[in-house]
C-alpha cells in the first residue's frame, strides 16, 4: 500500500477493464496455470500473492462479474446459484489452510480497493483480525 492507503492496482483504469480481459479470467479458463487451494464447477480458490494474513485465499467465481456493483447486469439466476454454492464452500476452503475463523472481504471499485475487475472473495485468517477493519 502507498502512504495514502491506496492498494496497488486499485485504479480507475483497472476498474474499467472488461472482466473477461483480466488475469482472473485467464486463471479460470486455465490459460494461466496457478496452484489451486480448491476448485469445483463454480469457483477456484488460490493463495493471494500479497497475503495480508497468515491465511489469505482468493475465491474466484467462474462466472464473469466485474464486481458487486455489476450484479444487476448479469443473469441473476446463474449468479445466485454460483454465489450461493460458493458461500456454502467458504468454511471448507478456509479449513483446507487451517483457518477455523476468518474474515471475508469483497472489494468493489477504486475507493473499495478493487485491483482486479472480477468479483472475488478474500478469506483472511490465521490471526486476530482488527476492528474496525477499514
C-alpha positions in Angstrom: 0.0 0.0 0.0 1.1 3.5 -0.6 1.2 6.2 2.1 -2.3 7.3 1.1 -3.6 3.8 1.9 -4.3 3.0 -1.8 -3.8 -0.6 -2.9 -1.5 -1.0 -5.9 -3.6 -1.7 -8.9 -6.8 -0.2 -7.5 -7.1 2.4 -10.3 -9.8 3.8 -12.4 -8.1 2.2 -15.4 -8.1 -1.3 -13.9 -11.7 -0.9 -12.9 -12.7 -0.2 -16.5 -11.2 -3.4 -17.9 -13.7 -5.9 -19.2 -13.6 -8.8 -16.6 -13.0 -11.2 -19.5 -9.7 -9.5 -20.2 -8.3 -9.8 -16.6 -5.8 -12.1 -15.1 -8.5 -13.9 -13.2 -10.2 -14.8 -16.5 -7.0 -16.4 -17.6 -6.8 -18.4 -14.2 -10.5 -19.5 -14.6 -10.1 -20.5 -18.2 -6.8 -22.4 -17.5 -4.9 -20.2 -19.9 -2.6 -19.4 -17.0 -2.0 -22.3 -14.6 -1.9 -21.4 -10.9 -1.6 -23.6 -7.8 -5.2 -24.1 -6.5 -6.3 -24.5 -2.9 -9.7 -25.7 -4.2 -11.7 -26.0 -7.4 -15.2 -27.0 -8.3 -17.6 -26.2 -11.1 -18.4 -22.8 -9.7 -15.0 -21.4 -8.4 -11.3 -21.7 -8.0 -9.5 -20.7 -4.8 -5.9 -19.7 -4.8 -3.4 -18.2 -2.3 -3.1 -14.4 -2.6 0.3 -13.4 -4.0 0.4 -10.5 -1.5 -1.0 -12.0 1.7 -2.4 -9.7 4.4 -2.8 -12.5 7.0 -1.2 -16.0 7.5 -4.1 -17.4 5.6 -5.2 -15.3 2.6 -7.1 -17.1 0.0 -8.9 -15.6 -3.1 -12.1 -17.4 -4.0 -12.7 -16.5 -7.7 -16.1 -17.4 -9.2 -16.0 -18.9 -12.6 -18.9 -16.6 -13.6 -17.5 -13.4 -15.1 -18.9 -10.5 -13.0 -16.8 -7.3 -12.7 -17.8 -6.6 -9.1 -20.8 -6.4 -6.7 -21.9 -3.2 -8.4 -22.2 -5.1 -11.7 -24.6 -7.8 -10.4 -27.6 -6.1 -11.9 -26.0 -6.6 -15.4 -25.8 -10.4 -15.2 -28.1 -13.4 -15.3 -29.4 -13.3 -11.8 -30.4 -16.9 -11.5 -26.9 -18.0 -12.6 -25.3 -15.5 -10.2 -27.5 -16.6 -7.2 -26.8 -20.3 -8.0 -23.0 -19.7 -8.2 -22.6 -17.4 -5.3 -24.9 -19.5 -3.1 -22.8 -22.5 -3.8 -19.5 -20.6 -3.2 -20.7 -19.2 0.1 -21.6 -22.7 1.2 -18.0 -23.8 0.5 -16.2 -20.9 2.2 -15.7 -22.7 5.5 -14.4 -25.8 3.8 -12.0 -23.8 1.7 -10.7 -21.9 4.8 -10.3 -25.1 6.7 -8.1 -26.5 3.9 -5.5 -23.9 5.1 -6.2 -24.5 8.8 -8.4 -21.4 9.4 -11.4 -22.2 11.5 -12.3 -18.5 11.9 -11.7 -15.8 9.3 -12.9 -12.6 7.7 -14.4 -12.4 4.3 -13.7 -9.3 2.2 -15.2 -8.2 -1.2 -13.7 -5.0 -2.6 -15.7 -3.1 -5.2 -14.5 -0.1 -7.2 -11.4 2.1 -6.8 -12.3 3.5 -3.3 -13.1 0.0 -2.2 -9.6 -1.0 -3.3 -10.6 -3.4 -6.0 -7.5 -4.1 -8.1 -8.8 -6.8 -10.4 -12.2 -6.2 -12.0 -13.6 -9.7 -11.4 -15.8 -10.3 -8.4 -13.8 -12.3 -5.8 -13.8 -13.0 -2.1 -10.8 -12.7 0.2 -10.7 -15.2 3.0 -8.3 -13.8 5.7 -7.5 -15.8 8.8 -4.8 -17.4 10.9 -4.5 -14.3 13.2 -6.7 -12.0 15.3 -8.5 -9.5 12.9 -8.6 -5.9 13.9 -11.7 -3.8 14.3 -12.8 -1.6 12.8 -11.4 -3.1 9.6 -11.1 -0.1 7.3 
